[in-house]
Amino acid sequence: MRSALDRLVSWTGLALALVLLVAGGLLTWASVFIGDQVQQQLSAQDIVMPEGEALSSLPEEDAAALEEYAGSPLDSGPEARAYADHYILAHMNAASEGRTYSEVSGEFLSLSDEEKASEEGQALGQLRQTLFMGNTLRGLLLYGFAFATVGTIAGIAAVTAFVAAAALLFLALLGLRHARQVTTVQAPIAQPVTV
């Protein structure tokens, strides 16, 4: 009975190890695919991270967040996030005096046609357009960051699946070995036949 239970548990462990190996392989593929796509799509935009005067013109906190990437091509999720949150957003906030697109758009839409045609109205309309484009670009870059993060998580999950598969494989083989030993020890000893 003990031998049968050891075999059942061991074969179940081997099956789970196989499932984890397949999952680890798929997660590795997902991680590599996502990483490649994020890098290719961001590189295609041909954005270079700000440096020099472009950094010194930013608020101190924003410049500090961008310093480690200064002058490098924007081709990774963390760079996309830094550029979106500390370069584009800093310029948007400076241009709008901290107002959001929604606030500026609401101000513009509340103007009469005559007010929209005035120099101030035209400037507000241009600011509205600038904030819209800035928010759009920020959103796209932050999507790149989000996908890069998903790829990183998939890579960590792949390593975890491979480690768990190796542990299950080792334990399953120990279980099968133990089942064989129990069978050998418990095998009945043949009694001599007396006539």
N, C-alpha and C positions, 0 to 999 in steps of 0.2 A: 504494500500500500504506500509506504513512504517513497519508494522508488518511482512509482507512478506519479505521485504528487510532484516530486522533484523534476521529472521529465516534463510534466504539464507546465509548471512554472517556468522552466528553462526554455521550452519552445515558445511560450508566450513572450518571454524576454527577447528571444531571437527575432520574433516577428516585430516587436516594438522597435528593436534596434534597426531592423530593415526600414521600417516606416520613418524613423528619425534620420537615417542616412539619405533617404529620398527627399525628405523635407529639408535637410541641410543642403543637399544639392540644389534644390529649387530656390531656396533662400539665397544661396551663393550666387546663382544665376541672376536673381532679382536685384541683388545688391550691385553686382557688376554692371548689369544693364542700366539701372537707374543712374549709377555714377557716371557711366559713359554718356548717357543722354543729357544729363545736367551739364556736364563739362562741354559737350559739343554745342548744345543750344546756347549756353552762356558765351562760349568762345566766339560763336558766329556773330554776336552782337558787337564784337570788337571794342569793348569798353576797357579802358585802362583805369585802374584805381587812382584817385587823386593823390598828388604829392606836391611838395614845395608850397608855392603861393596858394594853390587851391586848398591845401590843408590849413594853412595859417589864417585864411580868411573865415574859417568855420569857428563856431563856439568851441571852447576848450574840450568839453566832453566828447563832442563829435569828432574833433581832430584826433583825440587820443584813441577812439575806437577804430579809426581808419589807419592809424600810423603803421601797424604791423603789415598792412597790405600795400603800402604806398608804392606806386609805380608798377605794380604787377598787373597782369591781365586778369580781368574779372572772369573766373572760370570755375568757381566752386560755390557751394551753398553758403558757407559762412561769409564769403566775400560779397555775395549777392545781398545777404541780409545787412551787412555793414553798410554797403553802398545805399541800399534803400532807406534804412533807418537813420543813417548819420550823414549822408550827403544830399540825397534828393529831398528828404523830409526837412533837413536843416534849411535848404534853399527855399522850399515851399513856405516854411514858417517865417523866414525872413521877408519874403515877398508879400505875404498876406498878414503880417504882424500877428501871427499865431492863430489866425482864423482858419477854419476848415473849408473844404470845397463846398459843403452843404451851406455853411453860413454865407459865403461869398455869393454862391449861386442864388440863394434866397434874396440877398440884397439886390442882385442884378435883376432878378425876375420881378421884384416889387417896383422897379423903376417904370415910369411911363415911357412911351416911345420917344418923346422929346428928350427925356433925361438920358435914355440909352444912347441917343444920337450925340449928346454933348461929349466934350473931351473927357470929363470925369466918368461918364457912363461907358465910353469906349475903353477907358483904362480898366474899369471894373470888369467889363466883358472879357478883356484880354487876360486879366488876373484869373477870372473864372476858367478860361480855357487852359491857362498854364497849370492851374491846380488840378484840373481834370486829367490832363496829360501826365502830370507828375504822379497822381494817384494811380493811374493806369500802369505806368512803368513800375512804380513801387509794388503794386499787386503782382505783376508778372515776375519780378525779381524775388518776391517773397514766396511765390509758388515754387520757384526754383530751389529756394532754401528748404521749403517744406519737403519737396521730393528728395532732395539730398539727405535730409534727416531720415526719411523713410528708408532710403538705401542704406544708411548707416545702421539703423535698427535691424534691417534684414540681415546685414553682415554679422551683427552681434548674435542674432537669433540663429544664424547658420552655424557659427562656432559653438554655441550652446547645444544645438542639436547634434553636432558631431561628437562633442564630449560626452553627452548623455548616451549616444549610440555606442560609443566605445565602452562606457561603464556598463551598460546593459549587456553588451556582447561578452565582456569579461565575466560578469556575474552569471550569465546564462551558461557559458562554458564550464564555470565552476560547478553550477547546478547539475549539468549533465555528467560531469566527472563524478560528483557525489552520488548521483543516481546509479551509476555503474558500480561504484564501490559498495553501495548498500545492497545492490542485487547480488554481487559476488559474496558478500558476507552472509546474506540471508538465504543463499541457495541451500536447499536441504542436502544434507550429506547422505549419500546412498547407504542404506543399511544392507549388510550382507544377508543374503537369502539363505535361510536354513531349511533343509529338507528332511 
